[in-house]
Amino acid sequence: MEESGVSVVAIGGSAQDQAAALQPDYPFPLLLDPDQVVRQAVGLGTLSIGQMIKPRSAWRYVRSIRSRVAPGKITEDREQAPGVLLTNAVLEAEWVYRGTGLGDYPSMQTVRDQVAHMR
């Protein structure tokens, strides 16, 4: 995405061990937001029990544990809905994806398409 003039920064909750495990796999910084300031600013809420236990959520979580993306233990952020935020140069939200279950993130192609619309 750098060729598009877009900088990428990932923001997570407070699972520092998970962020440390992920960092070598990503060519951009992973920042923690334990006070949920960014999440609240863009309206990313929490997941209901029903959303957390639906089969697709459980499948994504098991898959992430196997690939070492999930911390393998329950974190204090377990109820936080996943999401992706794209901002403009002055950090205003241009696009927000709000996940509806554990591990519900858009594809990289969807994110690239949104970046293309921002230019």
C-alpha positions in Angstrom: 0.0 0.0 0.0 3.0 2.2 0.3 3.0 2.7 -3.4 -0.4 4.4 -2.9 1.0 6.8 -0.4 -0.7 5.1 2.4 0.9 4.4 5.7 -0.3 1.3 7.7 -0.4 1.1 11.5 -2.2 -1.7 13.3 -3.9 -0.9 16.6 -4.8 -3.7 19.1 -6.2 -3.8 22.5 -4.0 -4.6 25.4 -2.7 -8.1 24.5 1.0 -7.2 24.4 2.1 -10.8 24.0 -0.1 -11.2 21.0 1.3 -8.0 19.4 4.8 -9.1 20.1 4.1 -12.5 18.4 2.6 -10.8 15.4 5.2 -8.0 14.9 7.8 -10.1 13.0 5.2 -11.1 10.4 4.1 -7.5 9.5 6.1 -4.7 7.9 4.3 -2.0 9.8 4.0 -1.0 13.5 1.5 -2.7 15.8 0.4 -0.3 18.5 -1.7 -1.0 21.7 -4.7 0.9 22.8 -5.5 -0.5 26.2 -7.9 2.3 27.0 -9.8 1.7 23.8 -9.6 5.4 22.8 -9.4 4.7 19.0 -12.1 2.0 19.1 -14.5 4.3 20.9 -13.8 7.2 18.5 -14.8 5.2 15.5 -17.7 3.3 17.1 -16.3 -0.2 17.4 -18.3 -1.8 20.1 -18.3 -5.1 21.9 -19.5 -8.5 20.8 -22.5 -10.2 22.3 -22.2 -13.8 23.7 -24.2 -14.9 20.6 -21.7 -13.3 18.2 -18.7 -14.8 20.1 -20.0 -18.4 20.1 -21.4 -18.6 16.6 -19.7 -21.4 14.6 -17.9 -19.1 12.2 -16.4 -17.1 15.1 -15.3 -20.3 16.9 -13.7 -21.6 13.6 -11.8 -18.4 13.0 -10.5 -18.4 16.6 -9.3 -22.0 16.5 -7.6 -21.3 13.1 -5.9 -18.2 14.6 -4.6 -20.3 17.6 -3.2 -22.9 15.2 -1.4 -20.2 13.2 -0.1 -18.5 16.4 -2.0 -15.3 15.7 -4.3 -15.6 18.7 -2.5 -15.6 22.1 -3.8 -19.0 23.0 -5.4 -17.7 26.2 -8.4 -15.5 26.9 -7.4 -11.9 27.0 -9.2 -9.0 28.6 -10.1 -7.8 25.1 -12.2 -10.9 24.3 -15.4 -9.0 23.9 -14.1 -6.2 21.7 -15.5 -6.3 18.2 -12.7 -6.5 15.5 -12.4 -3.7 13.0 -10.3 -1.9 10.5 -9.9 1.8 10.2 -8.5 3.8 7.3 -7.8 7.5 8.0 -6.7 10.4 5.8 -3.5 12.4 6.3 -5.1 14.4 9.2 -6.3 11.2 10.9 -10.0 11.6 10.1 -11.8 8.3 9.6 -12.3 7.6 5.9 -13.5 4.0 6.2 -14.3 1.7 9.1 -15.0 -2.0 8.9 -16.9 -3.3 11.9 -16.6 -7.0 12.5 -19.6 -9.0 13.7 -17.8 -11.9 15.2 -14.4 -13.1 16.5 -11.7 -12.7 13.9 -14.1 -11.0 11.4 -11.8 -8.8 9.3 -12.1 -7.7 5.7 -9.9 -9.3 3.0 -6.7 -7.4 2.0 -8.3 -6.9 -1.4 -11.3 -5.1 0.2 -8.9 -2.9 2.1 -6.9 -2.2 -1.1 -10.1 -1.3 -2.9 -11.0 1.1 -0.1 -7.5 2.7 -0.3 -7.9 3.1 -4.1 -11.2 5.0 -3.4 -9.5 7.3 -1.0 -7.0 8.6 -3.5 
